Amino acid sequence: HNQKKLNIEGIDVEEEMINHCKSKQKTDKDKYKNISFLEKDITVLDLEKNNYDLVSMIYCLQFIHPKHRQEIINRIYDSLNWGGGFFLFEKTRGPDARFQDYFTHAYHQYKLLNFKSSEILSKSISLTGIMEPFSSSGNQGLLKRAGFEDVAIVFKALAFEGILAIK
């Protein structure tokens, strides 16, 4: 039967993340031989048109300035082959202030059970002004405007959400 060759490309703007992935790759070269890593900013990265069967963006879009997000999603849509899938996982804002308060409270309770208060506060301060999540409907709007018609939530845990969009 006809087997397609699987090639995986990991892209991140942070050198530290790329180095971490490459160090893991060195532990088992045979297992990870079809994986390459590229240190590049997605806002300026050229994606080849109709070249990918699957693209995933996991907890990244929320760190990209909102003015660049639609263009990035448009380029991802254009880069997919027909029938290709795009997994978008993001932290989202609640649909209104009441839900946002519930999400925040429940997530803080979880973090207090697993981390020191000083670590929680430090991370929260470090993300201020850097991370700007959209609501679930905001993220779905980006996908629809790019051309995705088939969009489904495949994961939801409080404010964390995974979407599968198919071209």
C-alpha positions as MATLAB code, in Angstrom:
seq = 'HNQKKLNIEGIDVEEEMINHCKSKQKTDKDKYKNISFLEKDITVLDLEKNNYDLVSMIYCLQFIHPKHRQEIINRIYDSLNWGGGFFLFEKTRGPDARFQDYFTHAYHQYKLLNFKSSEILSKSISLTGIMEPFSSSGNQGLLKRAGFEDVAIVFKALAFEGILAIK';
ca = [
       0.000    0.000    0.000;
       0.987    3.631   -0.415;
       2.475    5.220    2.697;
       3.014    8.948    3.038;
       6.228   10.133    4.611;
       5.575   12.055    7.794;
       7.608   15.199    8.312;
       7.140   17.311   11.411;
       8.398   20.856   11.790;
       8.404   22.600   15.147;
       8.497   26.393   15.057;
       9.061   28.738   17.985;
      10.357   32.278   18.329;
      12.190   31.452   21.574;
      15.715   30.026   21.196;
      15.410   28.370   24.618;
      12.350   26.378   23.484;
      14.043   25.261   20.263;
      17.155   24.181   22.185;
      14.992   22.258   24.666;
      13.281   20.376   21.816;
      16.571   19.642   20.082;
      18.023   18.246   23.310;
      15.048   15.880   23.624;
      15.524   14.873   19.984;
      19.134   13.876   20.667;
      17.982   11.275   23.221;
      16.489    9.041   20.505;
      17.556   10.064   17.001;
      15.707    7.215   15.266;
      12.417    8.021   16.963;
      12.640   11.722   16.099;
      14.442   11.575   12.730;
      11.623   13.240   10.732;
      11.375   16.237   13.047;
      13.066   19.555   12.369;
      12.984   22.748   14.396;
      12.967   26.334   13.219;
      13.556   29.380   15.397;
      11.358   31.938   13.683;
       8.706   34.534   14.461;
       5.333   33.340   13.097;
       4.360   36.938   12.311;
       7.021   37.039    9.557;
       7.253   33.355    8.635;
       6.317   32.415    5.067;
       4.181   29.287    4.971;
       4.029   27.411    1.681;
       0.589   27.451    0.079;
      -1.196   24.066    0.040;
       1.745   22.298    1.631;
       0.486   21.009    4.994;
      -2.007   18.348    6.034;
      -2.018   19.378    9.685;
      -0.979   22.472   11.601;
      -1.230   22.887   15.357;
      -0.812   26.030   17.412;
      -0.825   25.269   21.108;
      -1.105   28.137   23.596;
       0.760   30.557   21.303;
      -1.764   32.873   19.657;
      -2.581   34.498   23.014;
       0.997   35.861   23.117;
       0.837   37.399   19.634;
      -0.378   40.978   19.327;
      -4.064   40.988   18.332;
      -3.359   43.067   15.208;
      -1.347   40.140   13.741;
      -3.681   37.272   14.633;
      -6.069   37.371   11.676;
      -3.228   37.512    9.157;
      -1.519   34.537   10.824;
      -4.702   32.446   10.798;
      -5.280   33.438    7.151;
      -1.772   32.232    6.237;
      -2.280   28.974    8.126;
      -5.550   28.414    6.241;
      -3.799   29.088    2.923;
      -0.956   26.723    3.847;
      -3.294   23.747    4.359;
      -4.181   21.235    1.704;
      -7.910   20.804    1.103;
      -9.232   18.632    3.946;
      -6.278   19.603    6.130;
      -6.761   20.229    9.836;
      -5.753   23.035   12.165;
      -5.682   22.466   15.919;
      -5.814   25.702   17.909;
      -5.454   25.380   21.679;
      -5.716   28.574   23.713;
      -6.570   30.009   27.064;
      -9.783   31.965   26.528;
     -11.648   34.725   28.284;
     -15.033   33.936   29.744;
     -18.073   35.002   27.730;
     -18.880   37.596   30.400;
     -17.450   38.913   33.690;
     -19.320   36.376   35.835;
     -17.922   33.382   33.928;
     -14.475   34.982   33.853;
     -14.579   35.274   37.659;
     -15.595   31.592   38.000;
     -12.826   30.475   35.635;
     -10.217   32.586   37.403;
     -11.269   31.451   40.886;
     -11.323   27.751   39.967;
      -7.972   27.979   38.188;
      -6.400   29.790   41.156;
      -7.683   27.041   43.466;
      -6.044   24.433   41.227;
      -2.765   26.367   41.137;
      -2.727   26.817   44.922;
      -2.881   23.020   45.296;
       0.074   22.524   42.962;
       2.363   25.566   43.223;
       3.744   27.974   45.799;
       1.933   31.301   46.142;
       5.123   33.157   45.226;
       5.409   31.146   41.960;
       1.794   31.882   41.063;
       2.195   35.598   41.721;
       5.505   35.768   39.858;
       4.051   34.094   36.761;
       0.942   36.256   36.874;
       3.066   39.411   37.003;
       5.345   38.189   34.197;
       2.340   37.610   31.883;
       0.750   41.015   32.509;
       0.642   42.928   29.249;
       2.126   39.970   27.325;
      -0.709   37.451   27.201;
      -4.034   38.641   25.803;
      -6.464   35.783   25.280;
      -9.592   36.211   23.176;
     -12.969   34.735   24.041;
     -13.987   31.433   22.494;
     -16.196   33.281   20.009;
     -13.307   35.653   19.223;
     -11.017   32.747   18.294;
     -13.766   31.075   16.279;
     -14.347   34.372   14.464;
     -10.674   34.425   13.398;
     -11.069   30.925   11.968;
     -14.326   31.676   10.141;
     -12.965   34.901    8.599;
      -9.917   32.980    7.358;
     -12.207   30.594    5.463;
     -12.661   27.647    7.826;
     -16.257   26.473    7.651;
     -15.948   23.261    9.675;
     -14.978   24.261   13.207;
     -15.534   22.242   16.397;
     -14.445   22.539   20.014;
     -12.613   19.295   20.807;
     -11.402   20.162   24.323;
     -12.690   22.428   27.070;
     -11.496   22.798   30.651;
     -12.543   26.054   32.303;
     -10.812   28.765   30.253;
      -8.654   26.334   28.253;
     -10.033   25.315   24.892;
      -9.008   23.272   21.888;
     -10.546   23.789   18.462;
     -10.250   21.667   15.340;
     -10.842   23.554   12.093;
     -10.865   21.715    8.774;
     -10.255   23.321    5.384;
];
